[in-house]
Amino acid sequence: MHAHNSILDKIKKEEQFRFSKHTTYGLGGTAKIAYFPKSIEESIAIFDYVKNNYEKFTILGNGSNILVSDKPYDGAVISTKLLNEITYKSGIISCNSGVTVNQLMKFCISHGFSGLEYLAGIPGSIGGLAYMNGGIGDKHIECNISDITIYDGKNRKYTNEECDFRYKHSIMRDIICFILNIDLKVAESNCITVEKNIIQQLALRNHQPIGKSCGCVFKNPKGCSAGQLIEHTGLKGLSYGTAEVSREHANFIINKGSSSADVYNLIQIVKRKVFENCGIMLDEEVIYIGDFNGTYS
Ligand SMILES: Cc1cc2nc3c(=O)[nH]c(=O)nc-3n(C[C@H](O)[C@H](O)[C@H](O)COP(=O)(O)OP(=O)(O)OC[C@H]3O[C@@H](n4cnc5c(N)ncnc54)[C@H](O)[C@@H]3O)c2cc1C
């Protein structure tokens, strides 16, 4: 415990933490406190501390797949922003969970490592990607993960198979844990080829809607595209307050103001209308944080 205390003293803290400054939606109320561990040791100490001292807490990656309530968040936040060590050994890139895709792409270019280029342009952290099994098309980060180290009161190492990866799912979604480190398989190539692949991948994303969003709001139901269902229901451009269904990509909801309640309400309206029109109940990919009770009626 004493060892923990001296570690805790060193961890960066921010009082009155504003989620709106740390999410791609640019939305969300304040949390009383946020902690920014910068090493695995600090992460473990703060996870234990927060779990024992707060009723609620949330781990925040790059905030690109979440919608945070406007109401004050009555818990603590652990941000992975400073957890960004990357190393390489024998075909494996080992990254701390806060490493962003952008940082990882730069590392791959400068050392000539290939195999991860499909992730280029996703505005998340590797921890967030592993949690969500994010990716593009039929390539998901599970294709590269060799193993993951998590902490849930004990340090555990999961092999790829043990992570139970499925569409937008990993075992980390079923347990309360801190994803500490992710080992990714890569091939040795050369800097120029890797950079070229990344530039090509980024060009494919050029058509994506402009504006504050969380990317796709809904998961694709089996065998069809959520975006197409929304488009066929005639909802492109539909707005509620300051939130709008993108005209370019119907599965994006754009925030044009400062109200997560508006975005939340529009999500519920889209779900209801698609269900009435197609008989399919869409399921959110976006993760809600905080209290949305009473927001939609
Ligand atoms: C413009 C735009 C385009 C996008 N395009 C894509 C795309 O092509 N493909 C795709 O898959 N996604 C896409 N996304 C969504 C998003 O970027 C991904 O889901 C990403 O993986 C989320 O990572 P994050 O670090 O931002 O996680 P956050 O949004 O911060 O968190 C998401 C969840 O992961 C949990 N989490 C994060 N880190 C940890 C950790 N270390 N330990 C435990 N739990 C953790 C959080 O608690 C939360 O529940 C897009 C988003 C935007 C805004």
The ligand as an ORCA input file, in Angstrom:
! r2SCAN-3c Opt
* xyz 0 1
  C     -14.327     10.278    -37.837
  C     -14.296      8.923    -37.197
  C     -14.028      7.810    -37.980
  C     -13.995      6.525    -37.402
  N     -13.705      5.455    -38.197
  C     -13.635      4.221    -37.645
  C     -13.294      3.074    -38.447
  O     -13.039      3.171    -39.639
  N     -13.253      1.857    -37.836
  C     -13.504      1.705    -36.506
  O     -13.433      0.587    -35.996
  N     -13.832      2.776    -35.721
  C     -13.897      4.007    -36.250
  N     -14.219      5.089    -35.468
  C     -14.578      4.877    -34.045
  C     -13.402      4.916    -33.056
  O     -12.325      5.680    -33.559
  C     -12.928      3.509    -32.711
  O     -13.974      2.737    -32.157
  C     -11.743      3.504    -31.725
  O     -11.302      2.193    -31.589
  C     -12.099      4.031    -30.355
  O     -10.890      4.227    -29.660
  P     -10.746      5.361    -28.538
  O      -9.362      5.294    -28.004
  O     -11.178      6.677    -29.068
  O     -11.760      4.811    -27.465
  P     -12.775      5.649    -26.551
  O     -13.843      6.233    -27.410
  O     -12.035      6.564    -25.652
  O     -13.381      4.455    -25.698
  C     -14.179      3.449    -26.300
  C     -14.406      2.344    -25.247
  O     -13.175      1.685    -25.001
  C     -12.881      1.689    -23.610
  N     -11.419      1.789    -23.471
  C     -10.586      2.598    -24.163
  N      -9.308      2.378    -23.764
  C      -9.354      1.434    -22.790
  C      -8.364      0.805    -21.974
  N      -7.069      1.101    -22.077
  N      -8.775     -0.133    -21.083
  C     -10.094     -0.454    -20.952
  N     -11.074      0.125    -21.691
  C     -10.698      1.051    -22.601
  C     -13.601      2.908    -23.062
  O     -13.869      2.790    -21.673
  C     -14.873      2.922    -23.900
  O     -15.825      2.043    -23.342
  C     -14.251      6.371    -36.019
  C     -14.506      7.506    -35.227
  C     -14.523      8.773    -35.806
  C     -14.770      9.972    -34.938
*
